[in-house]
Amino acid sequence: MANFTQKLFQASGRAKTWRVFVLLILLTIAAGLVVGGSGYNRLSDKIFAKTSESVRLPKVKEVPFRLGLDLLGGTQLTYRADVSAVPTADRASAVEGVRDVIERRVNVFGVAEPNIQTNYSSGNYYVLVELAGIKDVSQAIKMIGETPLLEFKEKNTDKRELTAEEKAKMILNNKEAEKKATEVLGKVLANGDFAALANQFSQDAGNLGGDGNKKGGDLGWISEKDQPTASGLDLAEIFKIAQKVPVNQTSKDLAKTSNGYEIVKVEDRRTKTDSFTNEPQVEIKASHLLICFKDIKNCDSGLTRELALEKINKLKAEATPKNFTDLVKRNSTEPGAREKGGDLGWFGRGAMVEPFEKAVFAAAKGSIVGPVETEFGYHLIFKQDERKIEEAKVRHILIKTMSETDIVGNQQDWKNTELTGKYLKNAQVNFNPNDGSPEVSLEFDDQGSKLFGEITGRNVGQQVAIFLDGYPISSPTVNEAITGGKAVISGKFDITEAKLLAQRLNAGALPVPINLVNQQTIGASLGQQSVDNSFKAGLIAFALVALFMVLFYRFPGLLSVFALAVYGVILLAIFKLWPVTMTLSGLAGFIMSIGMAVDANILIFARLREEVHAGRPLGSAIEEGFKRAWPSIRDSNISTLITCFILIQFSTSVVKGFAVTLSLGVLVSMFTAIFVTRTFLKLIPEGWLENKNWLIGVHK
């Protein structure tokens, strides 16, 4: 290859031009296969079928375009920022801080081109989050965090009990709720329209969609792993009810949940799949036997790596499903092994460290695999069972009951302190030296250290709770005032959850709390129409530009059309391989770049005409035309690129899409003008075109 390249650049005249032309053709073919890979593969299949399976063209990898929310569909979430504790003059900047933090958190998960905007309406500040390709609303909420706020709280000593009158009121209300729910259930069982009855009677605040229309009680696909909704609905509770209901039927009896009385209709069931890979989600039930060695932190087995490996191989030789638990209790170096027998319960992908996960998911059910080496030592793994995660498509009718909270307010066991994630300096994953469980250590800045010292000082002998996203993570008892500015979040984490928590905390704490007020899934039907319209607009733009170039610049104009086709194929291939997230604004930038792509050709051809008018031979006129046009091409394109760079750095994501596609279009257009058009012109025999000046629009 190096020898070929050397010969290419040492060559001169037409030989070098032909070699460059061949390279351009190969580049265009490669780009064409990237852009039209699916069409090429279908053609390969057709040829294979029509030739009695004797001829098959090699397949190519199909690379899809990465589409934005407006084209692909996805999830849209609207959060309301609670700025009540922020001075009026600082509220707008505080909400902008929320937007920046959410954007950083979303970027941790690799979501393409999130669109995150803020606005002020009717006295409230809102943050709109649009995530392309994420159709599972619960997944999106979990990704961002319903109330992503780190708080330190102390015991609330101001709680009050219900009065006798209030208790009587609550009991009466709940009896009426049961009576009403029974009546609604009767209407459902009498073959009433479930969606219509849900719209009429359901008291779930989430039944109202973002468009203002009721959703007929539709909860979409839910599973026992789902988190509560923004309206406080416990989806895991509803899924347990749905498990007892056949498909296309409704529950025959009222079910009591923490929210009230539920009537459930199951429309379908399926195995839950990963949103990105589309593979079925499965859970594994397993136990393990661990032998650590001296190089492992907090290991006191006294074994070298070699002796640990030798020991675990001997244990594997005698291990069976029947005696595995006993072997664990007698030999495992894992803290708590004697009590738990190495039981890990049910877990899914991402819950264990990578070598462990790879081994257990590849193992057959009922088998013992290992030894597997991880950062904790050597493991033997007994894979007891495997199951797919099921989900159901559910509608429901909720008749709410009254709780103590509805009367006396949300009296928490804990009350807020001034210490929040705002004062967090760093968060990292460590492992508990006693039981090896993952935990997240926190380090505060100077102000946070002072606040933490005051909180622990006044709560010696009492518990201090750490809350994340409104949920208690841990509530350790304070033995003495802690002035070092460090704390530990220890809970029932797996390694993935601990890493995720540290990432979210390091991404930044929210300046103010936020509440999810609206959620919806956006379909791509509008987007498809926009794509179709944009495709038509692009074809029309290409046709008009091509017509203008041919009519005005004749034969060079025709060559520029071919160069423009090469430009389009290469640019679309870059969009796929980069990958660039295509939005409506991005498509606008691409279509605009088609017109700009011939700008360099126009400058070159204008200079070419001037040189031919001056009496230069055609070959010399081509070289001089390119030479004289280059400064104008360079300066105009650099000024456009500077503008695009400013838009990319300082504008919103909507404008960024336009700027990115336009800047890429400018760069590729410079390449096609300087190399492709020039190569095409130099391939034309000078003698053939010398006496046909009318073909270049020159009349002598």
N, C-alpha and C positions, 0 to 999 in steps of 0.2 A: 504493500500500500504506500509506504514511504517513497519507494522508487518510482511508483506511478505518479505521485504528487510532484516529485522532483522533475520528472519528464514533462509534466503538464505545464509547469511554470517556466521551464527552460524552452518550451516550444514557442514558435513565433508565427505570425501571419495567420492564414486560414486554418492551419492545422490546430493551432491553439484555440481558435474560435470554435472549431468543430468539437474539440474536447470539452470546452466549457458548455457548449450546447448539449452534449450528451449528458454531462453532469446535471444540467438543469432539467432535462427530460426525466432522468432517474429521480431527482428530487421531487418533481411534480407527480410522478407515478406513486412514489412513497407517500406523499401528502394526500394524494387522491385515495389511496387505500385506507389511510387513517380516517379521512372524511367519510368515505363511502364504503366502509368495511362491511356493514350489514348487507348492502346491495351486492357487493362482490361475492360474499359467502352464499347468498341466495342463488346467484348466477352459477357458482361452483356446484351447488346441489342440483340445479337444473341440468347442467352439462353431464354430471355424473349419472343422473337418471336417464337422460336421452341417449347416452352411449352405452346403455346396458351395464352400467357400473364399471366401465373399463377405463374411463378418463375422469380424473378428479384433480381439479386445480387445488393448490395448497391453500388452506384456510388462513385468514388473518385475524388478529385479535380485534374485536369490536370495541371501540372506545366511544362511550356516549358523551354528549355535551353535558356539562354541569349547568343546570337551569336554576334560576332564582325562584323566589316564592310566587311572583306574578306569572311565571310560565309553568313551573312544575307543580305548584300547590304546596301546602305545608301547614304549619301551625302559626296562628296569630294570638298573642297574649297581650292583654292590656292590664297594666299595674297602676294603682293609684298610690302616689307617694304621700306619706304622713309627715308633713312639714310643720305641724303645730308647735313643735319645740324649737324651731329654727327662726331666728329673726327675719322679718319680712324682707329686708334688703339682701339676705343671703339665700333665700329660698330657691331662686332660679339656678344659682350655681350649685346648690346642693343636689338638685334634681339632675343637672348635667353630670355631676359626679356619680349619681346612681346609674345613669346611662353608660358611662365609661366602665364602671365596675361590671355591669351585666355583660357588656360587650367582651370584656376580658374573660369573664367566666364562660361565656358561650364559646369563645375561641379555644379554650382549653379542650373542648370536646370535638373540635374540628368541623363544626357546622359551617357550610359554605356560605359566604357573603351574607351574614345576618344583617337585617335592616332594623336598627334600633333608633327610635326617635322619641323626643319629648314634646309635650304640648301642654298648654294651660287652657282650661275650659271651666266656666261656671264656678270659679273660685278654687278649683282643684288642679293639682299637677299630675300628669299622667306620663307613663312610659310605655310606648308601643313596641313590642318585640315580635319580629317576623322571622321565622326559621324555615327555610326552604327544605322540602323533602322530609320533614318531620311531621308525619300525619298522626302520630300517637300523641294526643294532647297531654296525657299523664306523663309520658316520657319527657316532653318539653318542660313541663312544670318541675319535674324532678331534676332536670338538667340545670335549671336556673335557680330553683329554690323558691317555694311559695312565699316565704318571708326570709330571705337569705341574710340573717343578722345574727352576729355572735353577741351574747349577753351574759353577764355575770349577775346572779340574783341571790338575795338572802331571804330568809324565812319571813313570811307575811304574818304579822301578829294582830292584824286589824280585821280579821274575818268575823262575820256574824252568822248566827243560826237563823233558820226560818221561824217566824212566829206561828202560832197555832192557826191563825186566820189565813196566813199565806199557805200553809200546808193544806188546809181545807180547799182553798182555791185551786191549788195544783192538782189535787185528787179529782175534784169535780171536772176540771178541764180535760184531764186524761180519760175520764169515763166518757165524756162527750166525743173525744177524739176516737176512742174505740168504737163507739156507736156509729160515727160517721164512716170510719174505715170499713165497718161491717156492711153498711149500706152500699158503699162503692164496690166492695168485693162482690156483692150480690148482682150489681149491674154488670160487672165484668163476666161473672159466671153465666149470666143470661145472654151471653154472646154480644155484649156491647162492644163498640169500637174502642179498643184499648187506648190508642193514641188520643182520641177525642176526649175520653174520660180522664186521661192524664192531664190534658190541657185544661180541663174544667175543674178538677179536684186536687191534683198534686200540689203539695206545698214545698216542693224542692225549688229553691231560688235558682239553681242551675238549669231549670227547665226553660228559661228564657235565653234564647240565642243572642249572638251579637247583633243580628239584623233586626232585633225587636220582636221576632216571631217565636212562638212557643215550639218546643221540640218534640212534643208528644211523649214525654218521659224517656226519650232515647238517651241511653248512657253509652252507646257504642259497644266496643269490645272491652270487657273487663276480666280481671283475673284476681286470684287471692293475693297476688303480690302488689296490687295497685295501692297507691297512697290515697288518703282522703282528698276529696275535691276542694276547690276554693270555697264552696258553700258549706263545707263541713260534712259532706256525705261520705260515709264509710263504705267504700266500694268493696272491700274485702268481706264485710258483713253481708252485703247484697249478693256477692258471688256465692257465698256459702248457701244462701237461700236458693239461688239459681241452680246449684248443683243437683237439687232434688226435684227440679221441674223439667219435664220432657220438652224437647224442641217443639216450637209452635204451640205451646200450651202455657197456661198461667198457673200461678200458685193457687191451690184450692183453699188454703187457710191463711189468715193474717199471720204475719211474722213480725215480732217485736224486735226492734234494733235500738241503738243508742239515740237515733234521731226520732223514732216514732214507729208507726205501723206501716209495713211495707207490703205492697202487692206487686208481684214480679211476673213478667212475661219473658220467656226465652225464645228468641227468634232463630238462633243458630249456635253451633258450637264448632270449635276448631282447635288445632294445636297452635300455640303462640309461636310466632316466628320473629327472628331478629329483624329490626327495622332496616338495617343496612345490608346484611348478607342474605336475608330472606330464608335463612336456615331455621329449622324447628328448634325451639329452645327446650333444653332438657335439664333435669336436675339429677344429681348423683347422691346416693346414700352410701357413705363409706366410713371406715375407721382406719387408723394407722398406728404403726409402731415406730417410734423414733429412737435412734441411737446417735447422740451428738458426740463431738470429739473436741480436743483441746483448742483448735483454731476457732471454734464457734464461741461467740460472745455469751457470757453467763453460763457456759457449760462446765459442770463439775464432775463429769463422768471419769476423768483421769485417763481416757483412751486417746491414743493417737489416731490419725485418720486411717492408717492401715489396720490397726486393731479394731476400730469401729466397723470398718468394712468387713473384716473377717467375722466379727461377731454377728452382724446382721445377715450375712450369707448363711451362717450356721442356723440362725433362727428361721430363715426362709425355708431351709431344708426340712424343718420339722413342723412348719406352720400349716394348719388346715383351717377351713372355715369354722370348725367346731371348737378348736383350741385357741383361735386367734386372740380372743379377748383375754384369756388367761395368760397368754404369752405377753401381751401388752402390759398387763398389771404387774407381771413379775420382772419385766426387762426394760420397758420404755423409759427413756430419760426425760420425757415430756412432763412438766409440772402438772399435777392433777391426774396423771394416767391411772393411778390405782383406783380413783373414784369413778372416772369416766370411761375407762377401758379403751381410750383412744377414739371414742365415738365422735364423729364430726357432723352427724346429722345429715340433713339434706342441703345441698349447695349447688349453685349454678356456675357458669363460666365467669371468670373474673374474681371469684371468691378466694382462690388459692394462688400461691406463687406459681409462675409459669411451668417449671419442670414437673411439679406435683400435678398441676391441672392437665398437662399434656398426657402424662402417664395414666391418670385415673379415667380420663374420658376415652382413651384408646383401649382400655382394658375391657375384657368380657365380664358380664355380670356374674358374680359368684367367684371371681378369680382373685388371687393374691399376686400382686406385681411388685417388683423392686429388685434390688435396692434402687431408690431414686434419691439423688443428692440434691439438696436445696441449701439455702443459707442457714438452715437450722440443723443440718446433719443428714444422716441417711434414713430413709423411710421404707418400710414395708406397708403396702396399701391393700386393704381388703375392700373390694368393690362389692357392696352388698346388693344394691338395687339401682335401677335407673328408670326415670319416668319423664314423659313429655309434660310440659307446662300447658295446661288447658285454659282456654278462655271462652267466654260466652258473650253473644250479642244480646243485650238486655234492654228492655223498657221497664219502667217502674212507676208506681204511684205511691207517693209518700204523704201520709197524714201525720203531721208532727204532734208530738206530745210535749208537755211543759216539763222543764227540769228546774232544779233549784237555781241554776245559773240564769234562767229567764226572769226570775223574780228579783234576786239580789245582785245580779250582774255577775260578771266573770271574776269571781273571787278566787284568785290563784293562791296556791300554797306559797308562792314565791313572789317577791316584789323586786322591781328593777333597782339597780345601782347605776352609778354614772359610768362604770367601766363597761365598754363595748369593744367590738372588733376595730373600732376607729383607732385605738391605741396599740394595735398589734404590730409588732416589728417583724416577727418571723414565725413560721410554723413548719415543723418537719416531723416525719414519721420515725418513731423509735419503737423498741420492743420492751415490754415489761420484764424486768429481770427475774420476777418470781414465777410467772406462768408463760412467758414468751409471747403473750398476746400483743397485737399492734396497738399503739397509742400515739396520740399527736401531742407533741410538746410545743408550748407557746412561749414566746419571749416578747415582753412589752417594751414600749419606749419609756422615756423618763417619767412622763406624766402618768402613763398606765401603771408603771411600777409603784408610783406613789399611791394611786387609787387602790391598787391591789393590796398594798400593805395596810391601808386604812380599813378595807373591807374585811380582810382576814383578822386584823387586830380587834375589831369589835364583834367578831363571831367565833372567838376561841371556844371550842367545845360544841359549836353548832355547825350545821351543814351550810355550805355555799354551793349553789347549783350553777352549772354551765349550760346555757341554752344555745342551740343552733337551729335556725329556721323555726323558732318558736317551740322547739321540743327539747326537753332536758337530755343532755348527753351524759353527764355525770354529776354527782352531788356528794363530793367528799366531805368528811368532817375535818374541820380546821383544828389542828393540835396546838399551833402557835402562829403568831403573826409572820407572814412571809414577805420579806422586804427585798428579795433578789429579783423581783420582776419576772418570775418564771412560773408557769402552771402546766398541768398535764390534763388532757382530755382522754380519759380511759373509759371505754364502754365495750359493748358487744360488737366490736369492729372486726371485719376481715381485712386483709391487707389492701384490697382494692378500695374499700370504703375509707380506710385511713388515708391512703394516698389521695383519693378524691377530695376528702375534707381538707387536707393540707393544701392542695392545689387551689381550692376555692378560697381558703383563708388568705393565701399568699396573693391571689388575684386581686384582693382588696375587699375591705369591709364596706358595706353600704353606709353612706353618710346618714341616711334616714331610713326607717322601715318602709316597706312597700306591701301593698295588699293586692292580690289578683282579683280584679273585678269583672273580667270578661275573658273568655277563651273560646276559640273556634278553629275548626279545620277548614282550610281554604282549598277548594278543588282546582284542578288545572284546566277546566273547560274554557274559561275566559282566556287563560294563558294560551291554550292551543289556538284559539281564534286569533289572538294577537300574533302568534308565531306565523300562522298562515298569511295574515295580512302583511306582516313584515317581510315574509318571503316573497310575496307578490310585489311589494314595494321595492325590494332589492332587485328583482328581475327587471322591473320597469326602469329603475335607475341605471342598471347595467346596460339595458337596451338603448336608452336615450343617450347615455354617454358614448356607447359604441357607435351609434348612428352619427352623432356629432363628430366624433373623431374621424370616421371614414369619409364623411362628406367634406369636412374642412381640410383634413390633412392627407386624404387619399390613401396611398399605399402605406406610408409610415403609420397613419392612423389605424389601418387594418392590423398592422403588426402590434400596435399598442393595445388593441383589443385582445389579441392572443396573450400579451403580457399581463393584461388585466385579469384574464381567466386564470393564469398561473398565480397571480397575486391572491385572488379569491380562494383558490384551493390551499395555498400555503398558509394563509391567514386563518382559515377555518381549522386547519390541522393544528396550528399553534393554540387556538382556542380550546381544542380538545385535549392536547397533551400538556398544557401548562399546569392545571386546567383553569380556564377563565370562567367565572360564573356568569352565565348569560341571563340578563334581565331585559325588560323592554327598553330601558335606557341604554343598555349595552348594545342591543340590536340597532338602536338609532345611531350610536357611534359607528357601528360597522357599516351601515348603509351610507352614512355621511362620508366615511373613509373611501368608499368606492369612487365618489366624485373627486375627492382629493387625490386619489391614487394616480389619476392621469394628469395632475397638475404639473409634475416634473416632465412628463412627456410633452406637454404643450410648450413648456419653456425650451426644451431641447429641439423640438421640430421648428419652432419659430427661429431659433438661431441657425438651424440647418438650412432653412429657406434663405436666410440672409447671406450665408456663405455661398450657396449655389448661385444666388443673384450676383454676388461679387465675382463669380467666375471660377471659383475653386472646383477641382475635381470632386466627385461624389465622396470617395473614400476620405479625402482630406476634409471635406465639408462635414462629414459625420463626426470625425474626431474633434474638429474645432467647435462644432455645435455642442457636443457634450462638455468640452472644456469651458466654453463661455457660459453655459447654462448652470454649471455646478455651483458657483457661489450663490446664485439666487435660490437654487433648490436647497442648498445647505442651510442658508439663513432662514428661509421661510419655514422649513420643517423644524429647525431647532426652536424657533419662537413658538410653534405649535406644541412641541414637546415640553417646553417650559411651562406653558399654560396648563397642559395636561398634568404635569407633575404637581403644580400648585393645587389643582382640583383634587387630585388623589390624596394629597397630604392633609388638606384642610376642609374638605367638603364632606357631606353625608354620603352614605353608601350608595344611594340612588345615583348621585352625580358621579361617584367613583366608577360605577359600571360604565358610564358613557366615556369617561376620561381614559380608562384602561383600554377599552376596545379601540378608541380613536388613536391613542398613542402607539399601540401595536400596529394598527393600520398604517400609520405614518412611517414607522420603521420598515415594515415590509414593502411599502410603496417605493421607498428610496432604493431598496435592494432590487426590486423588479425594474425600476427605471434605469438604474446604472448598469445592471448586469443583463437582465432578460431582454429589454428593448434594444439595448446596444448590441447584444449578441445576435438578435434577429436581423438587425439592419446590416451588420457586417457579414452575414452569411449570404446576402444578396450579391450576385456577381455585378461588379461595377460597370462592366461593359454592357450588360443587359439593361441597366437602369439609366446609364449615362445619357442616352438619347431619348429618354422618356420622362422628361422633366415634369410633364403634366401629371405623372403619377405621384409626384410629391408636391403638387399645387404650385409649381413655378412655370411661368410662361415667359419665354425669351423672344 
